[in-house]
Amino acid sequence: MTVHPMLRALKRHKAGVALIVLQVALTLAIVCNAVFLIAQRIERLQRPTGVAEDGLVRISQTWLDAPDADTPAGVEKLDAMQRADLEALRRLPGVIDVAASDSMPLQGAVWSGDLRLTATQKAASGQAALYYGDDHLLRVFGLQLVAGRNFAPTEIGHQTIRGTGFPSVCIVSRAVAERLFPEGSALGRTIFLNLHPVTIVGIVARLQTPTLAEWGRDWAYDSIVLPVRLDGATASYALRVQPGQEQAVIHAARAVLFALDPLREMPETWGTQTMREIRFKAYRGDRGTVVVLGIVCLILLVVTAAGIVGLTSFWVGQRHRQIGIRRALGARQVDILRYFQGENLAMAAGGVLLGSVLAVALNLWLMTHGAIPRLPSIYLLAGAGALLAIGQVAAYVPARRASRVPPVVATRSA
Amino acid sequence: MRHFPYYLQLAWRSLWRSPGLTMLMVVTIGFGVGACMTTWSVFQAASGDPIPDKSARLFVPQMDIWRSAARSADGEPLDALTYTDAVALMRDHRAVRQSAVYPIAPSVFPDRAGQHPATVGGYAVSGEFFPMVDMPFLYGQGWNAADDAAAAPVVVLGRALNDKVFGGVNSVGRSLDIGGRDYRVVGVVDDWNPQPAFYDVFDTGGYTHEGPALFMPFTRAIAANLANGRTACDLEPSAPGFPGLQQSDCAWITYLAELDTPAQVQAYRVYLDAYAAAQRRAGRFLGPPNNRLRDLPAFLDAERVVPGDTRVSFLVALGLLLVCLINTVGLLLAKFLRRSGEIGVRRALGAARSAIYAQFIIESAMVGLAGGAFGLLLTGLGVLGIGAVLQPRLAALARLDGRLLLATLAVAVLCTVLAGLYPSFRAARVQPAWQLKSD
């Protein structure tokens, strides 16, 4: 088969060819970038938090009759209320351990602090999310201690978030340790957290911050655990429960807490949730983007394939007689098949070339808008391959019909 | 168009002659339009102007108290003020209307038997807030400047809270126990939940599920020690508690100012710069003034309130629509040129080019109408289904209303007619003699 007559034929259908080339090009440009975006999102929502998520429950509640947190007596009263809650929760069947815990990974609300190596350092070396909790927190979260030790019960203090005291020890995530001490000597060092000196007594392998927001992206795993029961009208607890017992424990916990003090607000939406629910809610937007883009990409590919089938069918119909003549002159069925497949390959190749340029342009534009990083060429190659394959499959249906045109057609007048 | 019914009939018959091709076009357009309108409804709702009549006259002053230019890459000052600065701006009262705004979550203890106390989300504002944002009052009105000055225990209820606590009656003059103290109801406002929540982007991030349940004077909320929501600090407050926060350089108050003329805007800019310079001399602000005074649309844009994903999804869907249209052009071209013989006969029998043209445009429009109907179905499913995949707060914004449905149909027909222009032009150019000879 020679290419020359095929190209000559294509020249006679400029409009149709242009349409297919354009369609393939746009599809490639959009699908490449969309699939890259989808891959990024999937990678993001599969990131580990560092906590053992199965069997972890968060309880958060607000006392409606809370004493004034700005008086020392009020703070003591709030702490007593919190300790009473913790005790009651610890006695529930199915509960392995309970910790005072103001926050959890992916949960949203975050306290953060500036990190400095010296008290006089001007610009901060970074920032980290602050997890306030007691000596049970590491065990309840299921964090992996890679160096140092857990807090001792005597180190646990209590204060309001706007209290003036500050703990003297902390446990940091490995990300913080490596950011501040790249040479690897973080344990036992004193750092300045919001200008307060604190000594690192332990390092955990991984602990994601509670926020997924854009502004927290650069320090997504920079977390610091402080030995403080946070006092306030709102108090939150983390529960480690027997696997599979989450709902039973939540049910029992609601009953026992309301029995202890009915004047509290603890709605089922944010008051009592499993870590699984917290993860589900946190990544809702990312998952939605994946689903929407996935559906649109699928439709895009199907539409492009359908368009190729439609136009190729039309050309086959239009050239019915010529095909008959070629067959009569000795062309085999496979020659006709190859002719149409080749024609499609030429058009799809043109589309892929144009599409690659468009894909890179679209990627650059999206990059300036901060939506995605640079498109790895593997996506472009895979996309190009996929579109060429789709073109061949789509052209096969009408091409086979063309190959079955009997030579006798040549002798009939149209 | 005297032949209009005839063309309709021709088009109808022609569409049924090749049902496969017709179906393909209808489905293609349906998918393209459906995906586009679904994502558009979300994007449009998320990026809409929350207060179109007034947004150009409402401004958000921002001041760079910590010299965040040295801290953040874009050099943007914070989107909230410290207590000291908010109170100073209120006291100077340089705008036509102004209000410091911060969210409060007090406990409400209803009088009615059988109702449990609950914390409700509300806002501490000044009396000028209500006319400034064109608040729709059901009963009564906002409080006055004297109430602001006296930190009076007055409250404006949202419709939902008034329904719950007072059974929806005119409750103006009644009293309500908020945080253990009686407040006098001075007004009840209708459901008010503009999106994006322009009055407090700092706390809400832009979108709220429900509107504020109540409003009380800023001065009253401070006096009642009702603490705020989000706080942004460079250095921790040196004194404890909410009073300590008020003395600190932490930012937690949103500020809105109404400026009606360009001259007023310019004067306010000058005022802000002078204020920042004076604060610097007093040793509070670092560096030269780095202020912003943007109107609402510019402010919401600078804050990147609209989630980037809704924009990207919409753009991708728009790309899909474009590909669907190119596809439709191709299919219409095939469909029309296949009938070159028929066109030749009609032309030979005296039909004008314009007649051929009209006939095929009408045929395109019919395809578009059918595609639009299918797209309507898909848009309906899409908008209902988007709640399953998007954040509920955003998905709730996308509504299936008459305007969206009408727009879907219009877009489908318009796009298909546009797609049909070139194929119709080609069809109308068919040479009658040539066709008659060759057939």
Interface residues (C-beta under 8 A of the other chain):
Chain A: A15 G16 L19 I20 L22 Q23 L26 T27 A29 I30 A34 L37 T62 L64 D65 D68 A69 D70 D114 A123 T160 R162 G163 T164 N194 L195 A213 E214 L263 E265 R284 G285 D286 R287 G288 T289 V291 V292 L293 I295 V296 C297 I299 L300 V303 T304 A306 G307 G310 L311 S313 F314 G317 Q318 L366 H369 G370 A371 A414
Chain B: L21 L24 V27 T28 F31 G32 A35 T39 A70 R71 S107 P117 A118 T119 G205 N225 C233 D234 L235 E236 P237 S238 A239 P240 G241 F242 P243 G244 L245 R304 P307 G308 D309 V312 S313 V316 A317 G319 L320 L322 V323 C324 I326 N327 V329 G330 L331 L333 A334 K335 L337 R338 I386 V389 L390 Q391 P392 L394 Y422 R426 S438 D439
